[in-house]
């Protein structure tokens, strides 16, 4: 029997974003190019990368496993970020 309260089986779907993630994506999309570049430069400082190295690697591996990016792209990103 169909249960309207049953949770979806697609828990690892990358297109399923939470409320705050959707808000952040909308805000990022509405930013000017200068603001985006400024934010990315701040985020990719060596201090931030060193603090979040494990998280960055885990996300890249998850993206590779789900087929969003290839193994070559993961290696290229690791080299560019110095991981």
N, C-alpha and C positions, 0 to 999 in steps of 0.2 A: 504494500500500500504506500502511496505517495505521502511523504511527511513534509509539510511546508516549513517546519522549523529545523530541519536537518541542515547542518552546515555543509558547505561545498567541499567536495573531495579535492579540489584544486588549490591546495594550500601553498604550493610552491610556484604558482603562476606569477611571473614577473610583471604582468600587466595589472594585477590586482594590487592597488595601492591603498594605503590607509588615508584617512582624512587629512592628516598633517602633511603626508607626502604629496598629496594632490595640491594642497595649498602652496607648498614650497615650489612645486613644478610650475604652477600658474604664476607665482611671483617671479621666478627665474625667467620664464618666458616673456614676461612683461618688462624686464629690465632692458636698458639700453646696452649696446655692445661695450661701451666703456665701463659700465658698472659690472658687467659679466666678467670682463678681463681683470678688473681690479679684484673682484671676489676670488677668481680662480688663482691669481697670483698670490693672494693672501693664504688661500687654502693649501697651495702647493709649496709653501716655504719648507725648508729642511726640518724645522722644528715640528711642524704639523705632520709631516710624513713620518718622521722618526717615532712620534707618539702613536700614530695609527697604522704602523707598518703591518701588523698582524691582521687588522681589519681589512686593509686594502688588499692584501694577498688572498684573504678568504673570499672576498667579494669577487676578485678576478677569477679565482678558481671555480667559484659557483657559476659565474657567467660562462666560463669555458665548458663546464659540465652540462649546462642547460642549452648550449649551442648558440648563445648570443654572440660570442666571439670565438675565434679560432686559437689554437695553441700558439701560432706564430704571433698573433696580436698580443697575447698575454706576455710572451717573451719580449716583444718590442716595448710594451708598456713598462715592464720591469726594468729594462735597460734605461729607458728615458727617465724613470723615476729614481733610478739608482737603488733598486731593491735587489 
